Amino acid sequence: MSTARRDLILTSLTASLLVTGAVVAGCSSSSSSTPEADGGGSSSSSGSHDTSSTGHSASTRASSSSHESTHGSSSHASSSRSESSSVSHTVATLATGQYNAVGLAVDTTSAYWGSPGMTLGEGAILKVPIAGGTVTTLAKKADPHSVAIDTTSVYWGDYQAGAVLKVSLDGGKVSTVATDKSDPTALVVAGGDVYWTNATYHIQKAPIAGGKAVTVFHDTETLNGLAVDATDIYWTTANGQNTAGAVKKAPIAGGTATTLAKVKQAITTLIIDAKNVYWVENNAGVAGEPTGAVKQVPIGGGAVTVLAEGAATVSNPIDLAVDSTTVYWVNNGNSSVMSVPIGGGTATTLATLNATSLAMVEPLSVAIDDKSVYWTTTGSAPTLGGVFKVTPK
């Protein structure tokens, strides 16, 4: 694979990928959790959670007349702590030989992801049983940046096709949801529509059955993460790579955007639940800042809480997931899979990845079900990445 091709893929994933790692081990933990005074209050917009969000772009480009409003927040303090855990975790390999496996999603039977391939035309959309088994190719000649699923289909933004595409969970004919020549990237399925961001700072949507793309919001900065609930869209911005970013929201129906939080570094992804917005910050290269942080802010605005930070627990984080009690993330800096309670507490190491097996370093995407945490890795020739899980979560 050419250097230019690899750089294009990694840049589109807004990741600073560093090769490190350690032997897969049992569970250990060390953490810090600190609320901070960064963030913003609510505006006229509101929100709550539908599990539709992604981390890790359309022909309609109507300019939005909306403007942003930013509000202050209150601050409070808490202590940090570190302790060990006796829980034993088991790491399983579900797939290997996957180059830059992106956009991981899981349902009750399978894990789904995209691979852009080492050269153009070699990419694919794939799945594997979560219990282990044979990898199935659902679509060939794909060039995905992200992947999302619903009960019937897998969806992805395809750079080379200039479109949002879909295929049945069992494979078959690939169909076009909407065209977009501006590089569809972060992608979410919610409420019968597909939402995505693109390289011209638009958040777009189209019916899952297919149709014309509609602009939901037009920002003025690079868009990274994306999440959607019943009333609002949530996204992260960056004014270029390795620069300050923000967490924002706006009504799906249109209107004023609200800045929920401002950060000193680009944010790669975010996710929501009924109460909060969560994100990871990759602070590599920012003088005086920790290597990364996991944070949350109330969905309606308020004080930002630091759930975890510091090189031991948050080292160049790149993706995250959340359930009713816990936030999970993967670290690219030290090749680890981590968790911390919602609201803050002790950060737990679920897995540290094997430095002697290059397929297991450089985690890229993460997903969860009720029992396990799943993640993908990037890999490089001749040893490619893969799909893995750790149980229990």
C-alpha positions in Angstrom: 0.0 0.0 0.0 1.3 3.4 -0.9 2.2 5.9 1.8 -0.2 8.4 0.4 -3.1 5.9 0.6 -2.3 5.1 4.2 -2.1 8.7 5.1 -5.4 9.5 3.5 -7.2 6.8 5.4 -5.7 7.7 8.8 -6.3 11.4 8.3 -9.9 10.8 7.5 -10.2 8.9 10.8 -8.8 12.0 12.6 -6.4 9.8 14.5 -2.8 10.2 15.7 -1.7 6.6 15.5 1.3 5.6 17.6 2.7 2.0 17.8 3.1 0.8 21.4 1.7 -2.1 23.4 2.1 -4.7 26.1 1.2 -8.4 26.7 -2.5 -9.2 27.0 -3.2 -9.4 30.7 -5.8 -9.7 33.4 -7.6 -6.7 34.7 -5.8 -3.8 36.5 -6.8 -0.3 37.1 -5.6 3.2 37.8 -7.4 6.5 37.2 -8.3 10.0 37.9 -11.7 11.7 37.7 -12.0 15.4 38.0 -14.9 17.8 37.1 -13.7 20.9 35.4 -15.0 24.4 34.7 -14.8 24.0 30.9 -18.1 23.8 29.0 -21.4 25.6 28.2 -25.0 25.9 29.3 -28.1 25.2 27.3 -29.7 27.4 24.6 -33.1 27.1 23.1 -32.3 23.6 21.8 -32.7 20.4 23.9 -31.8 16.7 23.7 -32.0 13.2 25.0 -30.5 9.9 23.8 -31.3 7.3 21.2 -28.3 4.8 21.1 -27.5 6.3 17.7 -24.0 7.7 17.7 -20.6 7.2 16.1 -17.2 8.2 16.6 -15.1 7.8 14.1 -20.7 14.1 3.8 -24.2 15.3 0.1 -25.3 16.8 -3.0 -27.6 19.3 -1.3 -25.6 22.1 0.3 -28.1 24.7 1.4 -26.2 27.2 3.6 -27.6 27.3 7.1 -28.5 30.7 8.5 -28.1 29.4 12.0 -25.6 30.9 14.4 -23.9 29.5 17.5 -24.5 30.6 21.1 -22.0 29.7 23.8 -22.7 29.7 27.5 -20.6 29.6 30.7 -20.6 26.8 33.2 -20.1 26.2 36.9 -17.1 24.4 38.3 -16.7 21.9 41.1 -13.9 19.6 42.3 -13.4 16.0 43.1 -10.5 13.7 44.1 -8.8 11.1 42.0 -8.0 7.5 43.0 -6.2 4.4 41.9 -6.7 0.8 42.8 -6.3 -2.8 41.6 -9.1 -5.2 40.5 -9.2 -9.0 40.8 -11.6 -9.5 38.0 -10.2 -11.8 35.3 -10.8 -10.8 31.6 -10.5 -13.0 28.6 -9.4 -11.6 25.2 -10.6 -13.4 22.1 -9.5 -12.9 18.4 -12.5 -12.8 16.1 -10.7 -11.8 12.8 -7.2 -11.1 11.6 -5.8 -9.9 8.3 -7.9 -6.8 8.3 -6.3 -3.5 7.2 -7.6 -0.4 9.0 -10.8 -2.1 10.2 -13.1 0.9 10.8 -16.6 1.7 12.1 -17.1 -1.3 14.3 -20.8 -2.2 15.1 -22.3 -5.2 16.9 -25.7 -6.8 17.2 -26.9 -9.9 19.0 -25.2 -12.3 16.6 -22.3 -10.5 14.7 -19.7 -7.8 14.6 -19.6 -5.6 11.5 -16.8 -3.4 10.2 -15.3 -1.9 7.0 -11.8 -2.3 5.6 -10.6 0.3 3.1 -8.0 -2.1 1.8 -4.3 -1.6 1.2 -5.0 -0.4 -2.4 -8.1 1.2 -4.0 -10.6 -1.4 -5.0 -9.6 -3.9 -2.3 -11.8 -2.6 0.4 -14.8 -4.5 1.8 -17.7 -4.5 4.4 -17.4 -7.6 6.6 -18.9 -9.4 9.5 -18.0 -12.3 11.9 -20.1 -14.1 14.6 -19.5 -12.6 18.0 -19.0 -16.1 19.3 -16.2 -16.7 16.8 -16.3 -18.3 13.3 -15.9 -17.5 9.7 -15.5 -13.9 8.4 -18.1 -13.1 5.7 -17.6 -10.4 3.1 -20.9 -8.5 2.7 -19.8 -6.1 0.0 -16.6 -5.8 -2.1 -14.8 -2.8 -3.6 -15.8 -0.6 -0.7 -13.9 2.4 0.6 -15.5 3.0 4.0 -14.7 5.7 6.5 -17.3 4.6 9.1 -20.0 1.9 9.5 -23.4 1.8 11.2 -26.2 -0.8 11.3 -29.9 -1.2 12.0 -32.0 -4.3 12.2 -31.8 -5.0 8.4 -28.7 -3.4 6.9 -25.1 -2.2 7.1 -24.5 1.5 6.1 -21.3 3.2 5.2 -19.9 6.4 3.7 -17.9 5.5 0.7 -15.1 7.9 -0.3 -14.5 6.5 -3.9 -18.2 6.1 -4.7 -19.0 9.6 -3.4 -22.1 8.2 -1.7 -23.7 6.7 1.4 -24.3 3.0 0.6 -26.0 0.0 2.3 -26.2 -3.7 2.0 -28.2 -6.4 3.8 -26.8 -7.8 7.1 -26.6 -11.1 5.2 -25.0 -9.5 2.1 -26.3 -9.1 -1.4 -26.8 -6.2 -3.7 -25.3 -2.9 -2.6 -27.7 0.1 -3.0 -27.2 3.8 -2.8 -28.9 5.8 0.1 -27.7 9.1 -1.2 -24.9 10.6 -3.3 -22.3 12.9 -1.7 -19.1 13.9 -3.6 -17.7 15.6 -0.5 -16.4 12.6 1.3 -19.1 11.2 3.7 -17.4 10.4 7.0 -19.0 10.0 10.5 -22.3 8.2 10.0 -25.3 7.4 12.2 -28.7 5.6 11.6 -31.6 6.9 13.6 -35.4 7.3 13.2 -35.6 6.0 9.7 -32.8 8.2 8.4 -29.1 8.1 7.9 -27.1 11.1 9.1 -23.5 11.8 8.2 -20.8 14.5 8.1 -18.8 15.6 5.1 -15.6 17.4 4.2 -17.4 20.7 3.4 -18.6 21.0 7.0 -22.2 19.8 6.4 -24.3 17.4 8.5 -26.6 15.7 6.0 -29.5 13.2 6.2 -31.4 11.0 3.8 -34.1 8.3 4.3 -32.7 4.8 4.8 -34.8 3.7 1.8 -32.9 6.1 -0.3 -33.5 9.7 -1.5 -32.1 13.2 -1.8 -29.7 14.3 0.9 -30.9 17.2 3.0 -28.6 19.6 5.0 -29.4 19.5 8.7 -26.6 21.9 9.7 -23.7 23.7 8.1 -20.7 24.4 10.3 -17.5 26.4 9.5 -15.0 23.9 10.9 -14.0 20.3 10.3 -16.6 17.8 11.6 -15.5 14.7 13.4 -17.8 12.7 15.7 -21.6 12.6 15.2 -24.6 11.5 17.4 -28.3 11.8 17.0 -31.3 11.5 19.4 -35.1 12.1 18.8 -34.7 15.9 18.6 -31.1 17.0 18.2 -27.8 16.3 16.5 -24.5 16.4 18.3 -21.1 16.7 16.8 -17.5 17.7 17.4 -15.4 20.1 15.5 -11.7 20.9 15.0 -10.1 23.9 13.3 -7.6 21.6 11.6 -5.7 18.6 13.0 -4.1 19.0 16.4 -6.0 22.2 17.1 -8.7 23.4 19.5 -12.2 21.9 19.0 -15.7 22.0 20.4 -18.7 19.8 21.3 -21.9 21.2 19.8 -25.6 20.4 19.3 -28.5 21.7 17.2 -32.1 20.8 16.6 -32.7 18.3 13.8 -35.5 20.5 12.6 -33.1 23.4 12.2 -32.1 26.3 14.4 -29.4 27.8 16.5 -26.4 25.6 17.4 -25.2 25.5 21.0 -21.6 24.9 22.1 -21.6 22.5 25.0 -17.9 22.5 25.6 -14.7 23.9 24.2 -11.4 21.9 24.2 -7.7 22.6 23.5 -7.3 19.7 21.1 -9.2 18.0 18.3 -11.9 15.5 19.4 -12.0 12.3 17.4 -15.5 11.0 18.4 -18.4 11.4 20.8 -21.4 9.5 22.1 -24.6 10.3 24.0 -27.0 8.7 26.5 -30.2 10.1 28.0 -28.3 12.5 30.2 -24.9 13.3 28.9 -22.6 13.7 26.0 -19.2 11.9 26.2 -16.1 12.3 24.2 -12.3 11.6 24.2 -9.6 14.2 23.6 -6.3 13.3 22.1 -3.9 15.9 23.5 -0.7 14.7 21.9 1.4 17.8 21.1 -0.4 20.2 23.4 2.1 21.6 25.9 1.2 21.3 29.5 -1.8 19.0 28.8 -2.2 15.3 29.6 -1.9 12.9 26.7 -5.6 12.6 26.6 -8.9 12.8 28.5 -12.4 11.2 28.7 -15.0 13.8 29.5 -18.8 14.3 29.8 -21.2 17.2 29.9 -24.9 17.2 30.5 -27.0 17.0 27.3 -28.7 20.3 28.2 -25.4 22.0 29.0 -23.5 22.6 32.2 -20.2 21.8 33.8 -17.8 19.5 32.0 -16.6 16.5 34.1 -13.2 14.8 33.5 -13.8 11.1 33.9 -10.2 10.0 33.3 -6.9 11.6 32.2 -3.2 11.0 32.5 -0.8 8.8 30.5 -1.5 5.6 32.5 -5.2 5.6 31.6 -5.8 7.9 28.7 -3.0 7.8 26.1 -4.0 9.2 22.7 -7.6 7.9 23.0 -9.4 7.3 19.7 -12.9 5.9 20.2 -15.5 5.3 22.9 -18.7 3.6 23.8 -21.2 3.8 26.7 -23.8 1.7 28.5 -26.0 2.5 31.5 -23.2 2.5 34.0 -19.8 2.7 32.3 -17.8 4.5 29.6 -15.3 2.4 27.5 -12.5 3.6 25.3 -9.4 2.5 23.4 -6.0 4.1 23.7 -3.8 4.3 20.7 -0.8 5.6 22.7 -0.4 2.5 24.9 -2.6 0.0 23.0 -5.1 -0.6 25.8 -8.9 -1.0 26.3 -10.2 0.9 29.3 -13.4 1.7 31.2 -14.5 4.1 33.9 -17.9 4.6 35.7 -20.2 7.3 34.3 -19.7 10.3 36.6 -16.1 9.4 37.4 -14.3 6.9 39.5 -11.6 4.3 39.1 -10.5 3.7 35.5 -10.0 0.0 34.8 -7.7 -1.7 32.2 -9.7 -4.4 30.5 -6.9 -5.4 28.1 -3.4 -4.3 27.2 -2.5 -5.4 23.7 0.3 -7.6 22.6 3.5 -5.8 21.4 4.8 -9.1 19.9 1.6 -9.4 17.7 1.4 -6.4 15.5 -2.2 -7.4 14.6 -3.2 -6.4 18.2 -1.7 -2.9 18.4 -3.1 0.4 17.3 -6.8 0.1 18.3 -9.1 2.1 16.1 -12.8 1.5 16.8 -14.7 0.2 19.8 -18.2 -1.2 20.4 -20.0 -3.1 23.2 -22.9 -5.5 23.9 -24.3 -6.6 27.2 -21.3 -8.9 27.9 -18.2 -7.8 26.0 -16.1 -4.9 24.6 -15.1 -5.3 21.0 -12.4 -3.3 19.1 -10.6 -3.2 15.8 -6.9 -2.5 15.1 -5.2 -0.9 12.1 -2.2 -3.2 11.5 0.3 -2.7 8.7 1.9 -5.0 6.1 2.9 -7.7 6.4 1.0 -8.2 9.6 -2.5 -6.7 9.3 -5.0 -5.7 12.0 -8.1 -7.5 13.3 -11.2 -7.6 15.4 -11.1 -8.6 19.1 -13.2 -8.8 22.2 -12.7 -8.9 25.9 -15.1 -10.6 28.3 -16.5 -9.6 30.8 -16.7 -5.9 30.2 
